Amino acid sequence: MEHLIKINLPGGFISAGDLYEILEIAESAGAASIRFGNRQQLYFTIAEERLEDLELDMLKSEISYEVDADQYPNIISSYVTDTIFTQFDGWLREGVYKDIFDAFDYQPQLKVNLVDNYQSFVPFFSGHINFIASGTSNYWYTYVRFPKTDILYCLPTLVYSEDIPVLAKSIEHTILNKPELFYNRTDVDTERFYTLLQKQVSVVFQPVTESLKLPDFFLPYYEGFNKYSNKYWLGVYRRNELFSIGFLKDVCLLCLKSRIGQIYTTPWKSLIIKGIDPADRNQWGLILSKYHLNIRHAANELNWQVEDVCREGLDLKLQLVRQFEEADLRTYQLSFAIKTQPKTGLQGAISIKKEKDELYSISHTRDFNPNSREEVVYADGVEQQQLSTHLIALCHSFQDMQCNAIVPETPLAEPAARTEEKELIYECSCCLTRYDKTYGDPLNDIAPGTDFEQLATYNCPVCDAPKSDFRLVSDGVDV
């Protein structure tokens, strides 16, 4: 018999030293690998006979954990996106995130999300209590998704950053103390809920004067070496969701050696290390070589959400990914969720849900934004072997819809024959970053007007792919 051990990483980050200590305890208890969850938490399995020793080590190190349970979901956040996926002069920064996490003096029993409104890497509404940054400094929207329902309610007021833990606690208390009103109900009286909540909590509110605007969904390429400012960040994704403890220990040791304080997990069950100095990049490459790790998985494989520790869902994902690759399918700006259990809370632009009798349904959000709430059923009663056929057709429909949505202001002239003077654009086949000689590449110190063909060597400024991975495109079409 094996036991599943879960450790929450509030906010989706942990110091290298603390993670190393967890890894030592897990390894001592017989675990060989670690996996990360959709809520940026950490899992590993151990044998029954090692449980007592593990519990003693956890007690000595004062580490909170759960055995074969998920009573206390992890607080997830978009902190991982700061500086690498959200590069703008907004107010939400590292200090704000950390102050909020530090102020939580209880373990939430409901799922809490804390996200930046400019990013789409971390889901907005997969929690029960979803705090979303507003345009007003240090004020947040609050969206409540009542447990075991699809009812999403936006409080009519904005909450101040330092009051988020207090408000979250009061919302949880209101819901759990009145389950007959707010838990697993098809009809929730949201006005009554807000009235009861106001009686419990006294915090700084501002009225909502402008509705939340969802950003267009764009899933950034989140693995491999990538540049930002004068540093690199490294993303590591594992096809089988398993990270060997040996690899993670070496990651922690190199972080400590190179003064990298924190390691980040993502809702896509991957790992991100920020702040890598260019002088240390080779050392990180040696770790990847030591463990034979591939960091060039197809983009098709990186945009899936699968339930935690779910072999059935993972196997189905890998099957569909292979079929997508065989079809040479473009899935840019799409994400997929596989749901083998009801009401899992996973978000995806396209959802594959297991129904009765081993059949599946396929649905998508109306605008293919995974943070949208309105779903459209695309196909019902689909056998597993027919899923890829329907999904490929749906993806083609999405791409056609994207093209049809672009309406030119003036009629297009007849296409001119290509001349030597026609400026060509090259696109990275790994992350779709483009090189346009009109602008050059400031990050690689390449001046505007420099022909791509004249570059002796070149690496993508985003994912560091070599020049050979670029392809010539024209108006978005392969040449």
C-alpha positions, -999 to +999 in steps of 0.1 A: +000+000+000+012+035-009+003+068+006+001+101-013+018+130+006+007+165-003+026+197+007+011+231+000+034+258-014+014+290-007+016+313-037+034+287-058+069+294-046+094+281-021+129+289-010+156+266-024+167+257+012+132+247+023+126+226-008+159+208-003+148+199+032+115+185+019+133+165-007+157+150+019+127+139+040+109+125+010+140+106-002+146+093+033+111+079+033+117+060+000+103+085-025+121+086-058+103+115-075+081+145-069+052+159-089+035+192-089-003+199-090-027+222-108-027+244-077+011+247-075+013+222-047+038+193-043+031+155-042+051+123-036+042+087-027+057+065+000+051+029+012+029+022+042+059+011+063+077+044+059+049+066+069+057+067+106+093+078+100+081+105+076+056+118+101+084+121+127+107+140+103+079+163+092+071+171+128+108+178+136+110+202+106+076+218+113+064+211+078+026+210+072+014+181+050-016+159+043-017+121+038-042+109+012-062+140+016-068+175+003-088+192+030-067+223+027-062+234-010-031+254-018-034+292-023-023+297-059-011+330-074+004+346-105+036+355-087+054+331-110+046+354-139+062+386-124+089+401-146+089+372-171+054+370-184+041+405-172+066+431-181+048+464-175+049+492-149+019+480-129+015+481-092+014+444-085+049+433-076+068+408-054+064+428-022+026+430-026+023+392-031+045+384-002+028+407+022-006+391+014+007+355+018+024+364+051-009+378+064-028+345+060-030+332+096-052+301+088-053+273+063-081+278+038-105+249+032-118+266+001-096+273-029-081+308-030-067+323-062-046+356-063-040+367-098-028+396-119-054+409-143-029+414-171-017+378-174-034+346-186-009+320-175-026+314-141-064+308-143-087+335-130-117+316-117-105+280-108-107+289-071-138+293-049-125+327-038-108+346-066-090+379-060-081+396-093-060+428-094-079+459-105-066+491-122-066+509-089-033+504-069-036+478-042-073+471-048-087+438-060-119+424-075-134+395-055-152+367-074-168+339-054-175+306-072-198+288-047-185+252-041-200+224-062-218+250-084-210+270-116-224+301-100-198+330-101-206+361-081-186+394-082-187+413-049-199+449-057-168+463-039-130+462-043-109+450-014-075+464-002-044+441-005-038+438+033-075+429+039-075+400+015-067+373+042-095+386+065-120+388+037-111+353+024-116+339+059-150+356+063-162+343+029-152+308+038-169+311+072-201+323+056-202+295+031-192+266+053-215+278+081-245+279+058-240+250+034-278+247+030-276+281+013-243+283-004-229+248-009-238+225-038-269+246-046-284+253-080-300+285-067-278+308-046-291+341-032-261+363-038-276+393-022-282+374+010-247+361+009-233+396+006-255+409+035-243+380+058-207+387+048-209+424+056-221+416+091-189+395+097-161+416+082-149+452+087-124+460+060-115+488+036-138+486+005-141+507-026-171+504-049-166+487-082-169+514-108-155+495-138-161+459-148-132+435-150-119+431-185-105+397-193-072+397-212-070+378-244-058+343-237-021+338-246-002+309-231+035+318-232+061+292-240+071+281-205+100+258-208+137+260-218+161+289-213+145+323-219+159+358-216+145+387-196+163+419-188+200+408-184+191+374-169+177+340-179+148+320-166+146+283-170+113+263-173+113+225-169+083+204-179+080+166-176+058+146-200+050+121-172+047+148-146+075+133-125+106+152-114+134+130-100+144+139-065+181+138-075+175+164-102+155+187-079+182+184-052+208+195-077+186+224-087+183+235-051+220+233-045+228+253-077+202+279-066+219+283-033+253+284-048+243+311-073+222+331-048+188+324-064+164+325-035+132+311-048+119+283-070+084+286-086+058+260-096+031+266-122-005+255-127+008+236-157+027+212-133+061+226-143+090+243-126+105+277-132+138+291-120+143+329-124+173+351-121+199+329-138+231+349-144+244+344-180+278+333-165+259+304-147+239+292-177+264+264-186+261+250-151+223+247-155+228+231-189+251+205-173+223+196-148+199+191-177+225+169-194+232+149-163+195+139-161+190+137-199+162+162-197+145+175-229+134+211-228+121+213-263+087+196-261+062+206-288+040+236-279+010+212-285+021+193-254+023+223-230-012+237-231-031+209-213-047+208-179-052+173-164-064+164-129-038+158-103-023+123-099-047+110-126-032+083-148-063+080-169-063+117-178-025+118-184-027+088-207-055+103-227-036+136-230-005+118-243-026+099-269-042+131-281-009+150-282+006+123-305-024+125-328-022+163-329+015+160-338+007+135-366-018+159-380+007+188-377-020+207-359-017+243-348-030+249-313-017+284-307-039+305-283-058+274-273-057+254-240-073+220-232-087+205-200-094+168-195-120+160-168-125+125-158-143+135-126-173+159-122-168+195-110-130+194-109-126+231-115-101+228-143-103+256-169-096+252-206-107+269-238-117+234-249-129+208-224-130+170-228-153+155-202-157+118-194-194+109-193-212+076-187-204+044-206-169+054-214-181+082-237-169+118-238-183+152-245-164+181-260-172+217-252-155+251-255-160+286-241-178+308-265-148+330-273-122+302-266-109+322-236-104+296-208-113+323-182-147+329-198-177+311-182-201+305-210-196+271-225-209+257-258-213+219-263-195+209-295-200+171-295-217+146-272-214+108-268-180+106-285-160+074-282-124+078-271-109+067-305-129+095-322-119+123-299-089+135-320-111+137-351-135+160-334-109+180-316-088+186-348-119+198-366-127+221-337-091+235-337-094+242-375-127+260-369-110+282-342-082+291-366-107+300-393-126+321-368-095+340-360-088+348-396-125+358-403-124+381-373-097+402-390-116+426-412-094+450-433-104+487-432-098+490-470-101+464-497-069+444-502-050+449-534-041+420-556-010+403-542+022+416-558+049+392-570+077+389-546+106+412-554+141+414-540+130+444-520+102+426-502+110+425-465+108+390-451+098+379-416+113+348-399+094+330-371+108+308-343+092+274-347+095+268-309+078+298-294+065+318-325+087+349-318+093+368-350+124+385-364+115+415-386+144+434-400+125+466-398+130+465-360+160+443-357+165+427-322+174+451-294+179+422-269+205+407-291+220+441-300+210+438-337+203+471-353+171+478-373+175+471-410+197+440-405+188+412-429+182+378-411+203+361-438+233+382-429+234+371-393+262+346-389+247+333-357+214+341-340+193+329-310+157+336-303+155+364-276+126+346-259+133+309-259+170+309-271+163+286-300+191+287-327+188+304-360+182+270-377+149+268-358+135+299-376+113+296-407+105+321-433+069+334-431+049+360-450+017+376-436+015+347-411+017+319-438+047+296-442+067+303-473 
